[in-house]
Amino acid sequence: MKYQSIEFLTTKELAELLRIKERRVYDLAASGEVPCSRATGKLLFPRKAIDQWLVENGSGFSALRRKERPNVIVGSHDPLLEWALRESRSGLASLFDSSEDGVDRFTEGDALGTGMHIYGAKGKVWNEHVVADGVEMRRAVLVEWAWRERGFIVESGNPHGISEFSDLAKKRVSARQPGAGTSLLFEQLAEENEFPLKTCKFTAEQRSELDSVLQVAEGKADVAFGLKSFADQLHLDFIPVIKERYDLLVCRKGWFDVPFQTLMEFTSTEPFALKAKELGGYDISGQWQVRYNGE
């Protein structure tokens, strides 16, 4: 392992090992939850003691395990998921911001589950490379929600003739915030297509898929990199670029509780299937297939 040969871990190194934020490590040290030393005037964590602490606490992170996760789904926004959470009357709330924000909130114990569509470039699969390690991920399961069509969304009639990345040069491109799965994917695909993003005229950052697409509908941008479902909803043209997998990372304990089971049962109903078809650009044939199961 990366830190196996190190005798003492720094705060940053322990945070990386446990997949938590540094401020959480300071909290654990202050409360005496984690073995540490202040002999040098700064916090150091004996590697052997940390290993023993992890063994004694089972999956490792006792302070987070005692923290009751709220019935909230966070992460990247998905219109079908948002609709299902509401219509199923599951009692699950939502707080959608971005894929990376969702992973952070989940590892901090601040959500029951998180949605993501993080591209695994160079042969890696969707999302699994993000959750394949870390203490909190050992008590989680990653399941498929849906495959979604994503591409260039432009005005009706495609007046700028956009069909590939090279056509985006000097065009007004609707920007998303850093950490959003859409933003990460757009940057990676641009690199794979050897397209220099500096040639684009990016708009102000938009914090949601819908706001980004609305910029095109309102004439504030020439193109948005968005979901087919939003293009259909706003009667805009859609040029397909990629099919992406949107997954849900869920706490294994919460998986068996009534709220999440209620959501799962709702997805097997006819109204749910009809909604997926109505939104457009969805393939739910592999829904709930397990993609990663923590040990």
C-alpha positions as CSV (number, residue, x, y, z in Angstrom):
1,M,0.0,0.0,0.0
2,K,1.1,3.6,-0.5
3,Y,1.8,4.4,3.1
4,Q,2.7,0.9,4.4
5,S,6.4,1.6,4.8
6,I,6.0,5.0,6.5
7,E,6.5,4.9,10.3
8,F,4.5,8.1,11.0
9,L,1.7,9.5,8.9
10,T,0.9,13.2,8.6
11,T,-2.6,14.6,8.9
12,K,-2.8,14.9,5.1
13,E,-1.6,11.3,4.6
14,L,-4.1,9.9,7.1
15,A,-6.9,11.9,5.5
16,E,-5.9,10.4,2.1
17,L,-5.7,6.9,3.6
18,L,-9.2,7.1,5.2
19,R,-10.7,9.1,2.3
20,I,-11.8,11.9,4.5
21,K,-11.0,15.6,4.8
22,E,-8.1,16.9,6.9
23,R,-10.4,18.8,9.2
24,R,-12.1,15.5,10.1
25,V,-8.7,14.1,11.1
26,Y,-8.1,17.0,13.4
27,D,-11.5,16.4,15.0
28,L,-10.7,12.8,15.6
29,A,-7.3,13.6,17.1
30,A,-8.8,16.2,19.4
31,S,-11.5,13.8,20.7
32,G,-9.0,11.0,21.2
33,E,-10.7,8.7,18.7
34,V,-7.5,8.1,16.7
35,P,-4.0,7.3,18.1
36,C,-1.6,10.2,17.5
37,S,1.5,11.9,18.8
38,R,2.3,15.6,19.4
39,A,6.0,15.0,20.3
40,T,7.3,17.1,17.5
41,G,4.9,19.9,18.0
42,K,2.6,18.7,15.2
43,L,0.2,15.9,14.8
44,L,1.8,12.6,13.7
45,F,0.0,9.2,13.5
46,P,2.0,6.0,14.2
47,R,1.4,3.7,11.2
48,K,1.4,0.5,13.3
49,A,-1.1,2.0,15.8
50,I,-3.3,3.2,13.0
51,D,-3.3,-0.4,11.5
52,Q,-4.3,-1.8,14.9
53,W,-7.0,0.8,15.3
54,L,-8.5,-0.1,12.0
55,V,-8.5,-3.8,12.9
56,E,-10.1,-3.2,16.3
57,N,-12.8,-1.1,14.8
58,G,-13.9,-3.6,12.1
59,S,-14.3,-1.5,9.0
60,G,-12.2,1.1,10.8
61,F,-13.8,4.4,11.3
62,S,-15.7,4.2,14.6
63,A,-16.6,7.9,14.8
64,L,-18.3,7.9,11.4
65,R,-19.9,4.6,12.1
66,R,-21.7,6.0,15.1
67,K,-22.9,9.0,13.1
68,E,-26.4,8.5,11.9
69,R,-26.6,9.1,8.2
70,P,-29.5,11.4,7.2
71,N,-32.0,10.1,4.6
72,V,-30.6,12.3,1.9
73,I,-29.3,11.5,-1.6
74,V,-26.6,13.9,-2.8
75,G,-24.2,14.1,-5.7
76,S,-24.8,14.7,-9.4
77,H,-28.3,15.7,-10.5
78,D,-30.4,13.2,-12.5
79,P,-33.9,14.3,-13.5
80,L,-35.3,10.7,-13.4
81,L,-33.9,10.1,-10.0
82,E,-35.2,13.4,-8.7
83,W,-38.7,12.6,-10.0
84,A,-38.6,9.1,-8.5
85,L,-37.5,10.4,-5.1
86,R,-40.5,12.7,-5.0
87,E,-43.1,10.4,-6.6
88,S,-42.2,7.3,-4.6
89,R,-42.9,9.1,-1.3
90,S,-39.9,7.3,0.0
91,G,-39.0,10.0,2.6
92,L,-35.6,10.4,0.9
93,A,-34.6,14.0,0.4
94,S,-32.1,15.3,-2.2
95,L,-29.3,17.8,-2.3
96,F,-27.8,17.7,-5.8
97,D,-24.6,19.7,-6.5
98,S,-21.9,17.6,-8.2
99,S,-20.3,14.2,-8.4
100,E,-17.3,15.1,-6.4
101,D,-19.3,17.0,-3.8
102,G,-21.4,13.9,-3.4
103,V,-18.4,11.7,-2.8
104,D,-17.1,14.1,-0.2
105,R,-20.4,14.3,1.6
106,F,-20.8,10.5,1.5
107,T,-17.4,9.8,3.0
108,E,-18.1,12.4,5.7
109,G,-21.3,10.4,6.7
110,D,-23.6,13.3,5.6
111,A,-25.8,11.3,3.2
112,L,-27.4,7.9,2.7
113,G,-26.3,7.7,-0.9
114,T,-24.7,9.7,-3.7
115,G,-25.2,9.8,-7.5
116,M,-22.2,10.1,-9.9
117,H,-21.1,9.8,-13.5
118,I,-17.4,10.1,-13.3
119,Y,-15.6,9.0,-16.5
120,G,-12.9,6.4,-16.2
121,A,-10.5,7.4,-19.0
122,K,-7.9,5.1,-20.5
123,G,-9.8,1.8,-20.1
124,K,-11.2,2.4,-16.6
125,V,-14.9,1.9,-16.1
126,W,-17.5,4.5,-15.0
127,N,-17.4,5.4,-11.3
128,E,-15.8,2.2,-10.0
129,H,-12.3,3.7,-10.0
130,V,-13.5,6.4,-7.6
131,V,-14.9,4.1,-4.9
132,A,-12.6,1.1,-5.1
133,D,-10.7,2.1,-1.9
134,G,-11.1,4.0,1.3
135,V,-12.5,3.0,4.6
136,E,-16.0,4.3,4.1
137,M,-16.3,2.6,0.8
138,R,-16.0,-0.8,2.5
139,R,-19.5,-0.3,3.9
140,A,-21.0,0.8,0.6
141,V,-22.4,-0.7,-2.6
142,L,-22.3,0.9,-6.0
143,V,-25.3,0.1,-8.2
144,E,-26.3,1.2,-11.7
145,W,-29.1,3.6,-12.0
146,A,-29.2,4.3,-15.8
147,W,-27.2,4.8,-18.9
148,R,-27.8,8.3,-20.3
149,E,-27.2,10.0,-23.7
150,R,-25.0,13.1,-23.4
151,G,-24.0,15.4,-26.2
152,F,-24.0,18.9,-27.7
153,I,-27.2,20.8,-27.2
154,V,-27.8,23.6,-29.6
155,E,-30.5,25.8,-30.9
156,S,-33.2,24.3,-33.1
157,G,-31.8,23.9,-36.6
158,N,-28.2,23.9,-35.4
159,P,-27.3,27.3,-36.9
160,H,-23.6,27.0,-36.0
161,G,-23.2,23.6,-37.6
162,I,-21.8,21.9,-34.5
163,S,-21.2,18.2,-34.9
164,E,-17.9,17.5,-33.2
165,F,-15.4,19.0,-30.7
166,S,-13.5,20.9,-33.4
167,D,-16.6,22.9,-34.2
168,L,-16.6,24.4,-30.7
169,A,-13.7,26.8,-31.4
170,K,-14.8,30.4,-30.9
171,K,-18.3,29.3,-29.8
172,R,-20.0,30.3,-26.6
173,V,-19.9,27.2,-24.5
174,S,-22.1,26.9,-21.3
175,A,-19.7,26.2,-18.5
176,R,-20.3,24.0,-15.4
177,Q,-18.7,24.3,-12.0
178,P,-15.4,22.4,-11.2
179,G,-16.1,19.0,-9.7
180,A,-19.3,18.4,-11.7
181,G,-19.2,15.1,-13.5
182,T,-20.2,16.9,-16.7
183,S,-17.3,19.3,-16.4
184,L,-14.8,16.5,-15.8
185,L,-16.2,14.5,-18.7
186,F,-16.1,17.4,-21.1
187,E,-12.5,18.1,-20.2
188,Q,-11.4,14.5,-20.6
189,L,-13.2,14.0,-24.0
190,A,-11.8,17.3,-25.3
191,E,-8.3,16.0,-24.4
192,E,-9.0,12.7,-26.1
193,N,-10.1,14.6,-29.2
194,E,-7.0,16.8,-29.0
195,F,-9.2,19.9,-28.8
196,P,-7.8,22.9,-27.0
197,L,-10.5,24.2,-24.6
198,K,-8.8,27.6,-24.6
199,T,-10.3,28.3,-28.0
200,C,-13.8,28.3,-26.5
201,K,-15.7,31.3,-25.1
202,F,-17.0,29.9,-21.9
203,T,-20.0,31.5,-20.1
204,A,-20.4,32.0,-16.4
205,E,-20.4,28.7,-14.5
206,Q,-23.8,27.0,-14.1
207,R,-24.5,24.8,-11.1
208,S,-27.1,22.5,-12.7
209,E,-27.7,20.7,-16.0
210,L,-30.9,22.6,-16.5
211,D,-29.4,26.0,-16.0
212,S,-26.7,25.1,-18.5
213,V,-29.1,24.1,-21.2
214,L,-31.3,27.1,-20.5
215,Q,-28.4,29.3,-21.5
216,V,-28.8,27.9,-25.0
217,A,-32.5,28.2,-25.0
218,E,-32.2,31.9,-24.0
219,G,-29.5,32.7,-26.5
220,K,-26.8,33.2,-23.9
221,A,-24.7,30.3,-25.2
222,D,-24.2,28.6,-28.6
223,V,-23.8,25.1,-27.1
224,A,-24.2,23.1,-23.8
225,F,-22.8,19.7,-23.1
226,G,-25.9,18.1,-21.6
227,L,-28.4,15.3,-21.4
228,K,-30.7,14.4,-24.3
229,S,-33.6,14.6,-21.8
230,F,-33.2,18.3,-21.3
231,A,-32.8,19.0,-25.0
232,D,-36.1,17.2,-25.7
233,Q,-37.8,19.0,-22.9
234,L,-36.8,22.4,-24.2
235,H,-37.2,21.5,-27.9
236,L,-33.5,22.0,-28.7
237,D,-31.4,20.0,-31.1
238,F,-29.2,17.3,-29.8
239,I,-25.9,15.9,-31.2
240,P,-25.0,12.7,-29.4
241,V,-21.4,12.3,-28.1
242,I,-21.3,9.6,-25.5
243,K,-23.4,7.3,-23.4
244,E,-22.6,7.6,-19.8
245,R,-23.4,5.5,-16.8
246,Y,-25.0,7.2,-13.8
247,D,-24.6,5.1,-10.6
248,L,-25.7,5.4,-7.0
249,L,-23.3,4.7,-4.1
250,V,-25.4,3.7,-1.1
251,C,-24.6,2.9,2.5
252,R,-25.2,-0.9,2.9
253,K,-27.1,-0.4,6.1
254,G,-29.4,2.2,4.6
255,W,-29.9,0.0,1.6
256,F,-32.1,-2.3,3.7
257,D,-34.1,0.4,5.5
258,V,-37.6,1.3,4.5
259,P,-36.9,4.6,2.6
260,F,-34.4,3.1,0.1
261,Q,-36.4,-0.1,-0.3
262,T,-39.5,2.1,-1.1
263,L,-37.6,3.8,-3.8
264,M,-36.4,0.5,-5.3
265,E,-39.9,-0.9,-5.3
266,F,-41.2,2.2,-7.1
267,T,-38.7,1.8,-9.9
268,S,-40.4,-1.5,-10.9
269,T,-43.7,0.1,-11.5
270,E,-45.2,1.1,-14.9
271,P,-45.3,4.9,-14.1
272,F,-41.6,4.8,-13.6
273,A,-40.9,3.0,-16.9
274,L,-43.2,5.5,-18.7
275,K,-41.4,8.5,-17.1
276,A,-38.0,7.2,-18.2
277,K,-39.3,6.8,-21.8
278,E,-40.9,10.2,-21.7
279,L,-37.8,12.0,-20.5
280,G,-35.8,10.5,-23.4
281,G,-32.1,9.3,-23.6
282,Y,-32.4,6.8,-20.8
283,D,-31.6,3.1,-20.8
284,I,-32.8,1.5,-17.4
285,S,-32.4,-2.1,-18.5
286,G,-29.5,-2.7,-16.1
287,Q,-30.9,-0.8,-13.2
288,W,-29.7,-1.9,-9.7
289,Q,-27.0,-4.1,-11.2
290,V,-24.2,-4.2,-8.6
291,R,-21.0,-2.5,-9.9
292,Y,-19.0,-2.5,-6.6
293,N,-19.6,-4.1,-3.2
294,G,-17.4,-3.1,-0.3
295,E,-16.0,-5.8,1.9
